[in-house]
């Protein structure tokens, strides 16, 4: 297979990411408390003893142009990794860590690229637009994320980001740091703004393809009235009372892991174990300039 | 990992031929002074074995970015891994191709023959045990650099009290006499030890009560017998008064007195040794001193008994009288020209006399002519294997006199013999008092003579001082073997200790008693040695009353 490496470093020709603003799905605010009675809920539970945090990182090492009969088509050589940290009372241990690489492309007869330092097997994607290639990386990374740490015993599994690929895991909680979508109507904003640290909102049910129970929790202070808020989600295949118990446990557990501003630019929502895990995973991806150089060498 | 592998060469720190770091493997402990080996393949076949000594070990959290992360890690919030790495100072390349080890190369502990090779022990034909490593293995010195063949002299520095300088010097003597390294020369090799402080060295022939089995085992590891010195003669200054008995407090038996008769004082021109202070060097009266000494030599007639002299018809039997006579002679108009010298002003003569009078009190008991039958007092290192001269009770001026006279006599005897087969070791602490960096004195001159020419005459100086920076440069630089005990932090930074790499300099400030750093010419890295507890008593309380093998005197009663 003949290919060439894009001269521009991959960061230049890449979209912001696949997290495009989604349409607001239908929301039912009255599953736990009717909207009129909404207020901060103090969790009626103790923090759990062991929490497993799962996360993944991805990086495009180079954009490549694969030569086909009609010219050349885009592919992305990417490295991605997923791992998990098991936190107990006195230890935080990385219990799973997997690194993969791939050539993401829609070219049907593409072949794996082997370089001096790494091998990029073909990971076919349905479409060939940059966004679709990126989504391919994202999906493959999420699959990997769902695989690591599966066999680890933990009271709670916190997935960084939406629950998407962890829906099969009963104790899994999606932890969403950024609020791209407004699920609550304007009249409930004061409830969010007045939420004390370590308290949560009542549950609300989000419909649509990613249906599930959701709630907001204030993980730490700082960043204005809406700062320090995170949204958690769990699957909807359970009773409301059970979901509320789980929400209480999560709310009681998470503030311990909130980061401080001087240590993390995404504080307090970016949790310490996740930040630490991401650094380790990024490191395990290998040095980008070395990989880029070896890809250029392999293209000759 | 292989069983003896302890890690791999790091790639995050530069690996150089002289110094490199390796990551310490899991479940392995690497400590300072461990001897390690690694290999480097060369293009075109062949490989180089690189040996070194661990000079630093560090541990850190990987994954922690801020100091306070350590609390998060301990609380189980932030994941981190502990990583340990050790710094190695290379000692030897076999064959000598100076290439760095490559990152990732396995590093192993060097044992047995590899350790010998790493520390050059395999090249030492005559090796002297100098102590044990931290892991309890014997360490050696190449005798060729001590006995004059390729080098000579030992210089020991360290803070008083904790550096155990004198004890290490005596341990070296013990090793020299008992390891068999001297071969046939051992029987005639002698040592002359000056006891300058306390009564530490007056019990070298007594077993140490506090020597336990653990320490005995350490002697065995070194191949040395855990026993005191055998042939020891001890001299102490004579008491004032006609008895001429030795003056010691702690030890009464087996001690001989030493002093010089007035006849010797005159005939051997010992007067200059009384003017050996730094201030004497600056004074104008040096000329007077030498003229008076010459006159004493020329005019003194020894008496038949007691060591006194007659000068110009006057009978002199005490040092005080002698000073009185000299005083009269140099002040008398008639004799001044002969005794003091031509064109010497009254001021100079008065300065000389002030100085001379002030010594009387300090030396009159060791320079005298009033002791009948004084043949035992002669201090000569040729009598026992080990001769100890006790100076601790003497004033500094008297100490300088004694050291200067005895060393000169020993050195002159050697010069007359001209052979270096039999060795004579001189052990002298507080070298800074006898050979200070600044100024000139007859004692400094004789010590310099020993340092510069002693090597070829078989006279070996084992000198010690608190601070090498205060001792005559040429004496220190002529010492092939440099030893350092605990050093003062400010002192450790001085250029005199340039032979210590940075980490060892730092370490010298925390050394425990019984641990020394020994540098020898062949090894590029000084060795940290631990020497066993002395098998001989170092003070009265430790001394076992009964000689080894004498048995219990009460045995017969049962």
Interface residues (C-beta under 8 A of the other chain):
Chain A: X85 X87 X88 X89 X90 X91 X92 X93 X94 X256 X257 X262 X263 X272 X273 X275 X276 X277 X279 X280
Chain B: X63 X65 X66 X68 X69 X72 X73 X74 X75 X76 X77 X78 X79 X80 X81
